[in-house]
Amino acid sequence: MKTQKQSRVDSLEKRMAATTNVLQHMMNELSYIKDLAVGTLETIKQMPDYEQAIEKLKEKMVEKTGEAKEADAGGKIIK
């Protein structure tokens, strides 16, 4: 009986170690993606016409939000 219990414990320990390794790898990847996103944003901010592009995006969002409010009020979107 002890051999079966020990075997089961060993199996669970291996599975826990594998799970820990996968989670650590995912945390490293997430950190890399965050750094990449921040670097990309900072690069884009240095481009000419960045402020104008942001203003256009804000206008589009206001238009979409207005459409969504019309849909909530009337039941369908009018374009």
mmJSON file of the N, C-alpha and C atoms, coordinates in Angstrom:
{"data_MODEL":{"atom_site":{
"group_PDB":["ATOM","ATOM","ATOM","ATOM","ATOM","ATOM","ATOM","ATOM","ATOM","ATOM","ATOM","ATOM","ATOM","ATOM","ATOM","ATOM","ATOM","ATOM","ATOM","ATOM","ATOM","ATOM","ATOM","ATOM","ATOM","ATOM","ATOM","ATOM","ATOM","ATOM","ATOM","ATOM","ATOM","ATOM","ATOM","ATOM","ATOM","ATOM","ATOM","ATOM","ATOM","ATOM","ATOM","ATOM","ATOM","ATOM","ATOM","ATOM","ATOM","ATOM","ATOM","ATOM","ATOM","ATOM","ATOM","ATOM","ATOM","ATOM","ATOM","ATOM","ATOM","ATOM","ATOM","ATOM","ATOM","ATOM","ATOM","ATOM","ATOM","ATOM","ATOM","ATOM","ATOM","ATOM","ATOM","ATOM","ATOM","ATOM","ATOM","ATOM","ATOM","ATOM","ATOM","ATOM","ATOM","ATOM","ATOM","ATOM","ATOM","ATOM","ATOM","ATOM","ATOM","ATOM","ATOM","ATOM","ATOM","ATOM","ATOM","ATOM","ATOM","ATOM","ATOM","ATOM","ATOM","ATOM","ATOM","ATOM","ATOM","ATOM","ATOM","ATOM","ATOM","ATOM","ATOM","ATOM","ATOM","ATOM","ATOM","ATOM","ATOM","ATOM","ATOM","ATOM","ATOM","ATOM","ATOM","ATOM","ATOM","ATOM","ATOM","ATOM","ATOM","ATOM","ATOM","ATOM","ATOM","ATOM","ATOM","ATOM","ATOM","ATOM","ATOM","ATOM","ATOM","ATOM","ATOM","ATOM","ATOM","ATOM","ATOM","ATOM","ATOM","ATOM","ATOM","ATOM","ATOM","ATOM","ATOM","ATOM","ATOM","ATOM","ATOM","ATOM","ATOM","ATOM","ATOM","ATOM","ATOM","ATOM","ATOM","ATOM","ATOM","ATOM","ATOM","ATOM","ATOM","ATOM","ATOM","ATOM","ATOM","ATOM","ATOM","ATOM","ATOM","ATOM","ATOM","ATOM","ATOM","ATOM","ATOM","ATOM","ATOM","ATOM","ATOM","ATOM","ATOM","ATOM","ATOM","ATOM","ATOM","ATOM","ATOM","ATOM","ATOM","ATOM","ATOM","ATOM","ATOM","ATOM","ATOM","ATOM","ATOM","ATOM","ATOM","ATOM","ATOM","ATOM","ATOM","ATOM","ATOM","ATOM","ATOM","ATOM","ATOM","ATOM","ATOM","ATOM","ATOM","ATOM","ATOM","ATOM","ATOM","ATOM","ATOM","ATOM","ATOM"],
"id":[1,2,3,4,5,6,7,8,9,10,11,12,13,14,15,16,17,18,19,20,21,22,23,24,25,26,27,28,29,30,31,32,33,34,35,36,37,38,39,40,41,42,43,44,45,46,47,48,49,50,51,52,53,54,55,56,57,58,59,60,61,62,63,64,65,66,67,68,69,70,71,72,73,74,75,76,77,78,79,80,81,82,83,84,85,86,87,88,89,90,91,92,93,94,95,96,97,98,99,100,101,102,103,104,105,106,107,108,109,110,111,112,113,114,115,116,117,118,119,120,121,122,123,124,125,126,127,128,129,130,131,132,133,134,135,136,137,138,139,140,141,142,143,144,145,146,147,148,149,150,151,152,153,154,155,156,157,158,159,160,161,162,163,164,165,166,167,168,169,170,171,172,173,174,175,176,177,178,179,180,181,182,183,184,185,186,187,188,189,190,191,192,193,194,195,196,197,198,199,200,201,202,203,204,205,206,207,208,209,210,211,212,213,214,215,216,217,218,219,220,221,222,223,224,225,226,227,228,229,230,231,232,233,234,235,236,237],
"type_symbol":["N","C","C","N","C","C","N","C","C","N","C","C","N","C","C","N","C","C","N","C","C","N","C","C","N","C","C","N","C","C","N","C","C","N","C","C","N","C","C","N","C","C","N","C","C","N","C","C","N","C","C","N","C","C","N","C","C","N","C","C","N","C","C","N","C","C","N","C","C","N","C","C","N","C","C","N","C","C","N","C","C","N","C","C","N","C","C","N","C","C","N","C","C","N","C","C","N","C","C","N","C","C","N","C","C","N","C","C","N","C","C","N","C","C","N","C","C","N","C","C","N","C","C","N","C","C","N","C","C","N","C","C","N","C","C","N","C","C","N","C","C","N","C","C","N","C","C","N","C","C","N","C","C","N","C","C","N","C","C","N","C","C","N","C","C","N","C","C","N","C","C","N","C","C","N","C","C","N","C","C","N","C","C","N","C","C","N","C","C","N","C","C","N","C","C","N","C","C","N","C","C","N","C","C","N","C","C","N","C","C","N","C","C","N","C","C","N","C","C","N","C","C","N","C","C","N","C","C","N","C","C","N","C","C","N","C","C"],
"label_atom_id":["N","CA","C","N","CA","C","N","CA","C","N","CA","C","N","CA","C","N","CA","C","N","CA","C","N","CA","C","N","CA","C","N","CA","C","N","CA","C","N","CA","C","N","CA","C","N","CA","C","N","CA","C","N","CA","C","N","CA","C","N","CA","C","N","CA","C","N","CA","C","N","CA","C","N","CA","C","N","CA","C","N","CA","C","N","CA","C","N","CA","C","N","CA","C","N","CA","C","N","CA","C","N","CA","C","N","CA","C","N","CA","C","N","CA","C","N","CA","C","N","CA","C","N","CA","C","N","CA","C","N","CA","C","N","CA","C","N","CA","C","N","CA","C","N","CA","C","N","CA","C","N","CA","C","N","CA","C","N","CA","C","N","CA","C","N","CA","C","N","CA","C","N","CA","C","N","CA","C","N","CA","C","N","CA","C","N","CA","C","N","CA","C","N","CA","C","N","CA","C","N","CA","C","N","CA","C","N","CA","C","N","CA","C","N","CA","C","N","CA","C","N","CA","C","N","CA","C","N","CA","C","N","CA","C","N","CA","C","N","CA","C","N","CA","C","N","CA","C","N","CA","C","N","CA","C","N","CA","C","N","CA","C","N","CA","C","N","CA","C","N","CA","C","N","CA","C"],
"label_alt_id":[null,null,null,null,null,null,null,null,null,null,null,null,null,null,null,null,null,null,null,null,null,null,null,null,null,null,null,null,null,null,null,null,null,null,null,null,null,null,null,null,null,null,null,null,null,null,null,null,null,null,null,null,null,null,null,null,null,null,null,null,null,null,null,null,null,null,null,null,null,null,null,null,null,null,null,null,null,null,null,null,null,null,null,null,null,null,null,null,null,null,null,null,null,null,null,null,null,null,null,null,null,null,null,null,null,null,null,null,null,null,null,null,null,null,null,null,null,null,null,null,null,null,null,null,null,null,null,null,null,null,null,null,null,null,null,null,null,null,null,null,null,null,null,null,null,null,null,null,null,null,null,null,null,null,null,null,null,null,null,null,null,null,null,null,null,null,null,null,null,null,null,null,null,null,null,null,null,null,null,null,null,null,null,null,null,null,null,null,null,null,null,null,null,null,null,null,null,null,null,null,null,null,null,null,null,null,null,null,null,null,null,null,null,null,null,null,null,null,null,null,null,null,null,null,null,null,null,null,null,null,null,null,null,null,null,null,null],
"label_comp_id":["MET","MET","MET","LYS","LYS","LYS","THR","THR","THR","GLN","GLN","GLN","LYS","LYS","LYS","GLN","GLN","GLN","SER","SER","SER","ARG","ARG","ARG","VAL","VAL","VAL","ASP","ASP","ASP","SER","SER","SER","LEU","LEU","LEU","GLU","GLU","GLU","LYS","LYS","LYS","ARG","ARG","ARG","MET","MET","MET","ALA","ALA","ALA","ALA","ALA","ALA","THR","THR","THR","THR","THR","THR","ASN","ASN","ASN","VAL","VAL","VAL","LEU","LEU","LEU","GLN","GLN","GLN","HIS","HIS","HIS","MET","MET","MET","MET","MET","MET","ASN","ASN","ASN","GLU","GLU","GLU","LEU","LEU","LEU","SER","SER","SER","TYR","TYR","TYR","ILE","ILE","ILE","LYS","LYS","LYS","ASP","ASP","ASP","LEU","LEU","LEU","ALA","ALA","ALA","VAL","VAL","VAL","GLY","GLY","GLY","THR","THR","THR","LEU","LEU","LEU","GLU","GLU","GLU","THR","THR","THR","ILE","ILE","ILE","LYS","LYS","LYS","GLN","GLN","GLN","MET","MET","MET","PRO","PRO","PRO","ASP","ASP","ASP","TYR","TYR","TYR","GLU","GLU","GLU","GLN","GLN","GLN","ALA","ALA","ALA","ILE","ILE","ILE","GLU","GLU","GLU","LYS","LYS","LYS","LEU","LEU","LEU","LYS","LYS","LYS","GLU","GLU","GLU","LYS","LYS","LYS","MET","MET","MET","VAL","VAL","VAL","GLU","GLU","GLU","LYS","LYS","LYS","THR","THR","THR","GLY","GLY","GLY","GLU","GLU","GLU","ALA","ALA","ALA","LYS","LYS","LYS","GLU","GLU","GLU","ALA","ALA","ALA","ASP","ASP","ASP","ALA","ALA","ALA","GLY","GLY","GLY","GLY","GLY","GLY","LYS","LYS","LYS","ILE","ILE","ILE","ILE","ILE","ILE","LYS","LYS","LYS"],
"label_asym_id":["A","A","A","A","A","A","A","A","A","A","A","A","A","A","A","A","A","A","A","A","A","A","A","A","A","A","A","A","A","A","A","A","A","A","A","A","A","A","A","A","A","A","A","A","A","A","A","A","A","A","A","A","A","A","A","A","A","A","A","A","A","A","A","A","A","A","A","A","A","A","A","A","A","A","A","A","A","A","A","A","A","A","A","A","A","A","A","A","A","A","A","A","A","A","A","A","A","A","A","A","A","A","A","A","A","A","A","A","A","A","A","A","A","A","A","A","A","A","A","A","A","A","A","A","A","A","A","A","A","A","A","A","A","A","A","A","A","A","A","A","A","A","A","A","A","A","A","A","A","A","A","A","A","A","A","A","A","A","A","A","A","A","A","A","A","A","A","A","A","A","A","A","A","A","A","A","A","A","A","A","A","A","A","A","A","A","A","A","A","A","A","A","A","A","A","A","A","A","A","A","A","A","A","A","A","A","A","A","A","A","A","A","A","A","A","A","A","A","A","A","A","A","A","A","A","A","A","A","A","A","A","A","A","A","A","A","A"],
"label_entity_id":["1","1","1","1","1","1","1","1","1","1","1","1","1","1","1","1","1","1","1","1","1","1","1","1","1","1","1","1","1","1","1","1","1","1","1","1","1","1","1","1","1","1","1","1","1","1","1","1","1","1","1","1","1","1","1","1","1","1","1","1","1","1","1","1","1","1","1","1","1","1","1","1","1","1","1","1","1","1","1","1","1","1","1","1","1","1","1","1","1","1","1","1","1","1","1","1","1","1","1","1","1","1","1","1","1","1","1","1","1","1","1","1","1","1","1","1","1","1","1","1","1","1","1","1","1","1","1","1","1","1","1","1","1","1","1","1","1","1","1","1","1","1","1","1","1","1","1","1","1","1","1","1","1","1","1","1","1","1","1","1","1","1","1","1","1","1","1","1","1","1","1","1","1","1","1","1","1","1","1","1","1","1","1","1","1","1","1","1","1","1","1","1","1","1","1","1","1","1","1","1","1","1","1","1","1","1","1","1","1","1","1","1","1","1","1","1","1","1","1","1","1","1","1","1","1","1","1","1","1","1","1","1","1","1","1","1","1"],
"label_seq_id":[1,1,1,2,2,2,3,3,3,4,4,4,5,5,5,6,6,6,7,7,7,8,8,8,9,9,9,10,10,10,11,11,11,12,12,12,13,13,13,14,14,14,15,15,15,16,16,16,17,17,17,18,18,18,19,19,19,20,20,20,21,21,21,22,22,22,23,23,23,24,24,24,25,25,25,26,26,26,27,27,27,28,28,28,29,29,29,30,30,30,31,31,31,32,32,32,33,33,33,34,34,34,35,35,35,36,36,36,37,37,37,38,38,38,39,39,39,40,40,40,41,41,41,42,42,42,43,43,43,44,44,44,45,45,45,46,46,46,47,47,47,48,48,48,49,49,49,50,50,50,51,51,51,52,52,52,53,53,53,54,54,54,55,55,55,56,56,56,57,57,57,58,58,58,59,59,59,60,60,60,61,61,61,62,62,62,63,63,63,64,64,64,65,65,65,66,66,66,67,67,67,68,68,68,69,69,69,70,70,70,71,71,71,72,72,72,73,73,73,74,74,74,75,75,75,76,76,76,77,77,77,78,78,78,79,79,79],
"pdbx_PDB_ins_code":[null,null,null,null,null,null,null,null,null,null,null,null,null,null,null,null,null,null,null,null,null,null,null,null,null,null,null,null,null,null,null,null,null,null,null,null,null,null,null,null,null,null,null,null,null,null,null,null,null,null,null,null,null,null,null,null,null,null,null,null,null,null,null,null,null,null,null,null,null,null,null,null,null,null,null,null,null,null,null,null,null,null,null,null,null,null,null,null,null,null,null,null,null,null,null,null,null,null,null,null,null,null,null,null,null,null,null,null,null,null,null,null,null,null,null,null,null,null,null,null,null,null,null,null,null,null,null,null,null,null,null,null,null,null,null,null,null,null,null,null,null,null,null,null,null,null,null,null,null,null,null,null,null,null,null,null,null,null,null,null,null,null,null,null,null,null,null,null,null,null,null,null,null,null,null,null,null,null,null,null,null,null,null,null,null,null,null,null,null,null,null,null,null,null,null,null,null,null,null,null,null,null,null,null,null,null,null,null,null,null,null,null,null,null,null,null,null,null,null,null,null,null,null,null,null,null,null,null,null,null,null,null,null,null,null,null,null],
"Cartn_x":[0.807,0.0,0.851,1.933,2.762,3.326,3.63,4.191,3.18,1.931,0.894,0.693,0.698,0.522,1.71,2.911,4.105,4.101,3.688,3.614,2.64,1.51,0.504,1.043,1.722,2.311,3.352,4.192,5.204,4.555,3.481,2.762,2.176,1.572,0.988,2.069,3.219,4.313,4.814,4.917,5.357,4.352,3.071,2.036,2.049,2.256,2.313,3.523,4.651,5.859,5.637,4.995,4.719,3.78,2.754,1.807,2.519,3.39,4.151,5.028,5.673,6.513,5.702,4.527,3.668,3.233,2.816,2.397,3.552,4.748,5.901,6.187,6.092,6.306,5.253,4.007,2.935,3.171,3.628,3.91,5.035,6.052,7.159,6.671,5.851,5.307,4.433,3.622,2.757,3.581,4.65,5.533,6.16,6.583,7.158,6.144,4.92,3.87,3.564,3.542,3.308,4.406,5.653,6.771,6.714,6.337,6.223,5.122,3.986,2.881,3.252,3.903,4.314,5.322,6.275,7.265,6.628,5.662,4.968,4.198,3.508,2.755,3.682,4.799,5.734,6.312,6.53,7.021,5.97,4.732,3.642,3.455,3.626,3.477,4.493,5.62,6.656,6.387,5.421,5.145,4.421,4.66,3.954,2.456,1.653,0.192,-0.443,0.265,-0.29,-1.52,-1.425,-2.538,-3.779,-3.587,-4.727,-5.377,-4.586,-5.136,-5.95,-5.475,-6.204,-7.54,-7.53,-8.781,-9.787,-9.318,-10.209,-10.802,-9.984,-10.481,-11.537,-11.306,-12.287,-13.616,-13.549,-14.774,-15.524,-14.79,-15.427,-16.101,-15.461,-16.049,-17.323,-17.327,-18.531,-19.664,-19.337,-20.35,-20.899,-20.022,-20.462,-21.287,-20.886,-21.627,-23.007,-23.094,-24.391,-25.276,-24.697,-25.463,-25.961,-25.119,-25.515,-26.655,-26.601,-27.68,-28.979,-28.897,-30.104,-30.687,-29.821,-30.296,-30.985,-30.446,-31.065,-32.437,-32.537,-33.783,-34.848,-34.459,-35.442,-35.533,-34.615,-34.673,-33.87,-33.518,-32.665,-31.77,-30.682,-29.695,-30.063,-30.016,-30.286,-28.955,-28.565,-27.261,-27.49],
"Cartn_y":[-1.205,0.0,1.27,1.244,2.44,2.809,1.833,2.087,2.813,2.42,3.086,4.523,4.719,6.075,6.947,6.391,7.15,7.475,6.535,6.744,7.872,7.859,8.914,10.281,10.328,11.58,12.087,11.192,11.586,12.147,11.498,11.955,13.35,13.551,14.862,15.939,15.598,16.562,16.952,15.964,16.255,17.142,16.845,17.659,19.088,19.236,20.563,21.333,20.659,21.308,21.742,20.894,21.249,22.444,22.451,23.576,24.865,24.769,25.936,26.468,25.571,25.997,26.69,26.16,26.776,28.168,28.304,29.612,30.617,30.168,31.067,31.535,30.613,30.971,31.982,31.771,32.7,34.076,34.13,35.414,36.14,35.404,36.015,36.561,35.781,36.218,37.455,37.481,38.63,39.889,39.737,40.869,41.37,40.448,40.82,41.567,41.075,41.715,43.112,43.261,44.583,45.563,45.116,45.977,46.336,45.373,45.61,46.627,46.503,47.431,48.848,48.967,50.291,50.91,50.126,50.632,51.067,50.279,50.63,51.931,52.081,53.311,54.519,54.386,55.506,55.848,54.86,55.104,55.837,55.402,56.036,57.487,57.742,59.116,60.066,59.545,60.38,60.691,60.029,60.228,61.546,62.138,63.385,63.109,64.103,64.041,63.1,62.76,61.873,62.511,63.781,64.472,64.513,64.769,64.803,63.426,62.385,61.025,60.705,61.135,60.907,61.64,62.875,63.635,62.948,62.413,61.693,60.461,59.739,58.567,58.955,60.078,60.548,60.874,61.522,61.861,60.596,59.601,58.341,57.671,57.709,57.096,57.812,59.131,59.894,59.525,59.371,58.976,57.588,56.65,55.291,55.269,56.054,56.111,56.696,57.706,58.29,57.268,56.459,55.416,54.386,54.048,53.048,53.58,54.863,55.448,55.486,55.775,55.762,54.367,53.365,51.982,51.6,52.049,51.743,52.411,53.623,54.362,53.873,53.597,53.263,51.791,51.0,49.583,49.159,50.075,49.72,50.879,50.57,51.595,52.196,53.532,54.253,54.801,54.413,54.905,55.88],
"Cartn_z":[0.0,0.0,0.0,0.765,0.832,-0.524,-1.333,-2.659,-3.539,-3.458,-4.261,-3.797,-2.467,-1.944,-2.324,-2.204,-2.561,-4.044,-4.863,-6.301,-6.622,-5.924,-6.15,-5.719,-4.599,-4.115,-5.108,-5.599,-6.585,-7.844,-8.289,-9.478,-9.259,-8.093,-7.787,-7.7,-7.125,-7.043,-8.429,-9.319,-10.683,-11.401,-11.217,-11.863,-11.317,-10.004,-9.394,-9.911,-10.044,-10.573,-12.017,-12.808,-14.204,-14.284,-13.437,-13.412,-13.007,-12.028,-11.576,-12.709,-13.448,-14.57,-15.652,-15.952,-16.969,-16.522,-15.269,-14.764,-14.78,-14.42,-14.448,-15.869,-16.826,-18.23,-18.689,-18.299,-18.681,-18.069,-16.83,-16.186,-16.909,-17.331,-18.079,-19.417,-20.108,-21.4,-21.232,-20.187,-19.939,-19.679,-18.936,-18.68,-19.982,-20.841,-22.128,-22.989,-23.026,-23.828,-23.294,-21.978,-21.383,-21.796,-21.683,-22.072,-23.554,-24.385,-25.817,-26.109,-25.421,-25.637,-25.206,-24.069,-23.59,-24.554,-25.017,-25.972,-27.277,-27.754,-28.987,-28.82,-27.697,-27.44,-27.397,-26.705,-26.621,-27.995,-28.828,-30.187,-31.006,-30.907,-31.663,-31.223,-29.935,-29.434,-30.06,-30.506,-31.101,-32.574,-33.164,-34.583,-34.819,-35.994,-36.296,-36.428,-36.158,-36.263,-35.252,-34.191,-33.159,-32.513,-32.172,-31.501,-32.394,-33.689,-34.613,-34.714,-34.741,-34.817,-33.568,-32.414,-31.168,-31.196,-31.69,-31.776,-32.7,-33.834,-34.747,-34.067,-33.319,-32.604,-31.57,-30.889,-29.905,-30.583,-31.745,-32.477,-32.899,-33.373,-33.775,-32.589,-31.443,-30.253,-29.833,-29.953,-29.621,-30.572,-31.86,-32.843,-32.521,-32.223,-31.905,-30.625,-29.645,-28.397,-28.644,-29.493,-29.838,-30.528,-31.421,-32.097,-31.096,-30.147,-29.151,-28.293,-27.945,-27.134,-27.915,-29.215,-30.061,-30.122,-30.194,-30.253,-28.95,-27.825,-26.545,-26.43,-26.932,-26.806,-27.789,-29.025,-30.046,-30.398,-29.944,-30.227,-31.441,-32.341,-33.457,-33.825,-34.468,-34.827,-36.177,-36.222,-37.477,-37.945,-39.151,-39.666,-40.792],
"occupancy":[1.0,1.0,1.0,1.0,1.0,1.0,1.0,1.0,1.0,1.0,1.0,1.0,1.0,1.0,1.0,1.0,1.0,1.0,1.0,1.0,1.0,1.0,1.0,1.0,1.0,1.0,1.0,1.0,1.0,1.0,1.0,1.0,1.0,1.0,1.0,1.0,1.0,1.0,1.0,1.0,1.0,1.0,1.0,1.0,1.0,1.0,1.0,1.0,1.0,1.0,1.0,1.0,1.0,1.0,1.0,1.0,1.0,1.0,1.0,1.0,1.0,1.0,1.0,1.0,1.0,1.0,1.0,1.0,1.0,1.0,1.0,1.0,1.0,1.0,1.0,1.0,1.0,1.0,1.0,1.0,1.0,1.0,1.0,1.0,1.0,1.0,1.0,1.0,1.0,1.0,1.0,1.0,1.0,1.0,1.0,1.0,1.0,1.0,1.0,1.0,1.0,1.0,1.0,1.0,1.0,1.0,1.0,1.0,1.0,1.0,1.0,1.0,1.0,1.0,1.0,1.0,1.0,1.0,1.0,1.0,1.0,1.0,1.0,1.0,1.0,1.0,1.0,1.0,1.0,1.0,1.0,1.0,1.0,1.0,1.0,1.0,1.0,1.0,1.0,1.0,1.0,1.0,1.0,1.0,1.0,1.0,1.0,1.0,1.0,1.0,1.0,1.0,1.0,1.0,1.0,1.0,1.0,1.0,1.0,1.0,1.0,1.0,1.0,1.0,1.0,1.0,1.0,1.0,1.0,1.0,1.0,1.0,1.0,1.0,1.0,1.0,1.0,1.0,1.0,1.0,1.0,1.0,1.0,1.0,1.0,1.0,1.0,1.0,1.0,1.0,1.0,1.0,1.0,1.0,1.0,1.0,1.0,1.0,1.0,1.0,1.0,1.0,1.0,1.0,1.0,1.0,1.0,1.0,1.0,1.0,1.0,1.0,1.0,1.0,1.0,1.0,1.0,1.0,1.0,1.0,1.0,1.0,1.0,1.0,1.0,1.0,1.0,1.0,1.0,1.0,1.0,1.0,1.0,1.0,1.0,1.0,1.0],
"B_iso_or_equiv":[0.0,0.0,0.0,0.0,0.0,0.0,0.0,0.0,0.0,0.0,0.0,0.0,0.0,0.0,0.0,0.0,0.0,0.0,0.0,0.0,0.0,0.0,0.0,0.0,0.0,0.0,0.0,0.0,0.0,0.0,0.0,0.0,0.0,0.0,0.0,0.0,0.0,0.0,0.0,0.0,0.0,0.0,0.0,0.0,0.0,0.0,0.0,0.0,0.0,0.0,0.0,0.0,0.0,0.0,0.0,0.0,0.0,0.0,0.0,0.0,0.0,0.0,0.0,0.0,0.0,0.0,0.0,0.0,0.0,0.0,0.0,0.0,0.0,0.0,0.0,0.0,0.0,0.0,0.0,0.0,0.0,0.0,0.0,0.0,0.0,0.0,0.0,0.0,0.0,0.0,0.0,0.0,0.0,0.0,0.0,0.0,0.0,0.0,0.0,0.0,0.0,0.0,0.0,0.0,0.0,0.0,0.0,0.0,0.0,0.0,0.0,0.0,0.0,0.0,0.0,0.0,0.0,0.0,0.0,0.0,0.0,0.0,0.0,0.0,0.0,0.0,0.0,0.0,0.0,0.0,0.0,0.0,0.0,0.0,0.0,0.0,0.0,0.0,0.0,0.0,0.0,0.0,0.0,0.0,0.0,0.0,0.0,0.0,0.0,0.0,0.0,0.0,0.0,0.0,0.0,0.0,0.0,0.0,0.0,0.0,0.0,0.0,0.0,0.0,0.0,0.0,0.0,0.0,0.0,0.0,0.0,0.0,0.0,0.0,0.0,0.0,0.0,0.0,0.0,0.0,0.0,0.0,0.0,0.0,0.0,0.0,0.0,0.0,0.0,0.0,0.0,0.0,0.0,0.0,0.0,0.0,0.0,0.0,0.0,0.0,0.0,0.0,0.0,0.0,0.0,0.0,0.0,0.0,0.0,0.0,0.0,0.0,0.0,0.0,0.0,0.0,0.0,0.0,0.0,0.0,0.0,0.0,0.0,0.0,0.0,0.0,0.0,0.0,0.0,0.0,0.0,0.0,0.0,0.0,0.0,0.0,0.0],
"pdbx_formal_charge":[null,null,null,null,null,null,null,null,null,null,null,null,null,null,null,null,null,null,null,null,null,null,null,null,null,null,null,null,null,null,null,null,null,null,null,null,null,null,null,null,null,null,null,null,null,null,null,null,null,null,null,null,null,null,null,null,null,null,null,null,null,null,null,null,null,null,null,null,null,null,null,null,null,null,null,null,null,null,null,null,null,null,null,null,null,null,null,null,null,null,null,null,null,null,null,null,null,null,null,null,null,null,null,null,null,null,null,null,null,null,null,null,null,null,null,null,null,null,null,null,null,null,null,null,null,null,null,null,null,null,null,null,null,null,null,null,null,null,null,null,null,null,null,null,null,null,null,null,null,null,null,null,null,null,null,null,null,null,null,null,null,null,null,null,null,null,null,null,null,null,null,null,null,null,null,null,null,null,null,null,null,null,null,null,null,null,null,null,null,null,null,null,null,null,null,null,null,null,null,null,null,null,null,null,null,null,null,null,null,null,null,null,null,null,null,null,null,null,null,null,null,null,null,null,null,null,null,null,null,null,null,null,null,null,null,null,null],
"auth_seq_id":[1,1,1,2,2,2,3,3,3,4,4,4,5,5,5,6,6,6,7,7,7,8,8,8,9,9,9,10,10,10,11,11,11,12,12,12,13,13,13,14,14,14,15,15,15,16,16,16,17,17,17,18,18,18,19,19,19,20,20,20,21,21,21,22,22,22,23,23,23,24,24,24,25,25,25,26,26,26,27,27,27,28,28,28,29,29,29,30,30,30,31,31,31,32,32,32,33,33,33,34,34,34,35,35,35,36,36,36,37,37,37,38,38,38,39,39,39,40,40,40,41,41,41,42,42,42,43,43,43,44,44,44,45,45,45,46,46,46,47,47,47,48,48,48,49,49,49,50,50,50,51,51,51,52,52,52,53,53,53,54,54,54,55,55,55,56,56,56,57,57,57,58,58,58,59,59,59,60,60,60,61,61,61,62,62,62,63,63,63,64,64,64,65,65,65,66,66,66,67,67,67,68,68,68,69,69,69,70,70,70,71,71,71,72,72,72,73,73,73,74,74,74,75,75,75,76,76,76,77,77,77,78,78,78,79,79,79],
"auth_comp_id":["MET","MET","MET","LYS","LYS","LYS","THR","THR","THR","GLN","GLN","GLN","LYS","LYS","LYS","GLN","GLN","GLN","SER","SER","SER","ARG","ARG","ARG","VAL","VAL","VAL","ASP","ASP","ASP","SER","SER","SER","LEU","LEU","LEU","GLU","GLU","GLU","LYS","LYS","LYS","ARG","ARG","ARG","MET","MET","MET","ALA","ALA","ALA","ALA","ALA","ALA","THR","THR","THR","THR","THR","THR","ASN","ASN","ASN","VAL","VAL","VAL","LEU","LEU","LEU","GLN","GLN","GLN","HIS","HIS","HIS","MET","MET","MET","MET","MET","MET","ASN","ASN","ASN","GLU","GLU","GLU","LEU","LEU","LEU","SER","SER","SER","TYR","TYR","TYR","ILE","ILE","ILE","LYS","LYS","LYS","ASP","ASP","ASP","LEU","LEU","LEU","ALA","ALA","ALA","VAL","VAL","VAL","GLY","GLY","GLY","THR","THR","THR","LEU","LEU","LEU","GLU","GLU","GLU","THR","THR","THR","ILE","ILE","ILE","LYS","LYS","LYS","GLN","GLN","GLN","MET","MET","MET","PRO","PRO","PRO","ASP","ASP","ASP","TYR","TYR","TYR","GLU","GLU","GLU","GLN","GLN","GLN","ALA","ALA","ALA","ILE","ILE","ILE","GLU","GLU","GLU","LYS","LYS","LYS","LEU","LEU","LEU","LYS","LYS","LYS","GLU","GLU","GLU","LYS","LYS","LYS","MET","MET","MET","VAL","VAL","VAL","GLU","GLU","GLU","LYS","LYS","LYS","THR","THR","THR","GLY","GLY","GLY","GLU","GLU","GLU","ALA","ALA","ALA","LYS","LYS","LYS","GLU","GLU","GLU","ALA","ALA","ALA","ASP","ASP","ASP","ALA","ALA","ALA","GLY","GLY","GLY","GLY","GLY","GLY","LYS","LYS","LYS","ILE","ILE","ILE","ILE","ILE","ILE","LYS","LYS","LYS"],
"auth_asym_id":["A","A","A","A","A","A","A","A","A","A","A","A","A","A","A","A","A","A","A","A","A","A","A","A","A","A","A","A","A","A","A","A","A","A","A","A","A","A","A","A","A","A","A","A","A","A","A","A","A","A","A","A","A","A","A","A","A","A","A","A","A","A","A","A","A","A","A","A","A","A","A","A","A","A","A","A","A","A","A","A","A","A","A","A","A","A","A","A","A","A","A","A","A","A","A","A","A","A","A","A","A","A","A","A","A","A","A","A","A","A","A","A","A","A","A","A","A","A","A","A","A","A","A","A","A","A","A","A","A","A","A","A","A","A","A","A","A","A","A","A","A","A","A","A","A","A","A","A","A","A","A","A","A","A","A","A","A","A","A","A","A","A","A","A","A","A","A","A","A","A","A","A","A","A","A","A","A","A","A","A","A","A","A","A","A","A","A","A","A","A","A","A","A","A","A","A","A","A","A","A","A","A","A","A","A","A","A","A","A","A","A","A","A","A","A","A","A","A","A","A","A","A","A","A","A","A","A","A","A","A","A","A","A","A","A","A","A"],
"auth_atom_id":["N","CA","C","N","CA","C","N","CA","C","N","CA","C","N","CA","C","N","CA","C","N","CA","C","N","CA","C","N","CA","C","N","CA","C","N","CA","C","N","CA","C","N","CA","C","N","CA","C","N","CA","C","N","CA","C","N","CA","C","N","CA","C","N","CA","C","N","CA","C","N","CA","C","N","CA","C","N","CA","C","N","CA","C","N","CA","C","N","CA","C","N","CA","C","N","CA","C","N","CA","C","N","CA","C","N","CA","C","N","CA","C","N","CA","C","N","CA","C","N","CA","C","N","CA","C","N","CA","C","N","CA","C","N","CA","C","N","CA","C","N","CA","C","N","CA","C","N","CA","C","N","CA","C","N","CA","C","N","CA","C","N","CA","C","N","CA","C","N","CA","C","N","CA","C","N","CA","C","N","CA","C","N","CA","C","N","CA","C","N","CA","C","N","CA","C","N","CA","C","N","CA","C","N","CA","C","N","CA","C","N","CA","C","N","CA","C","N","CA","C","N","CA","C","N","CA","C","N","CA","C","N","CA","C","N","CA","C","N","CA","C","N","CA","C","N","CA","C","N","CA","C","N","CA","C","N","CA","C","N","CA","C","N","CA","C","N","CA","C","N","CA","C","N","CA","C"],
"pdbx_PDB_model_num":[1,1,1,1,1,1,1,1,1,1,1,1,1,1,1,1,1,1,1,1,1,1,1,1,1,1,1,1,1,1,1,1,1,1,1,1,1,1,1,1,1,1,1,1,1,1,1,1,1,1,1,1,1,1,1,1,1,1,1,1,1,1,1,1,1,1,1,1,1,1,1,1,1,1,1,1,1,1,1,1,1,1,1,1,1,1,1,1,1,1,1,1,1,1,1,1,1,1,1,1,1,1,1,1,1,1,1,1,1,1,1,1,1,1,1,1,1,1,1,1,1,1,1,1,1,1,1,1,1,1,1,1,1,1,1,1,1,1,1,1,1,1,1,1,1,1,1,1,1,1,1,1,1,1,1,1,1,1,1,1,1,1,1,1,1,1,1,1,1,1,1,1,1,1,1,1,1,1,1,1,1,1,1,1,1,1,1,1,1,1,1,1,1,1,1,1,1,1,1,1,1,1,1,1,1,1,1,1,1,1,1,1,1,1,1,1,1,1,1,1,1,1,1,1,1,1,1,1,1,1,1,1,1,1,1,1,1]
}}}
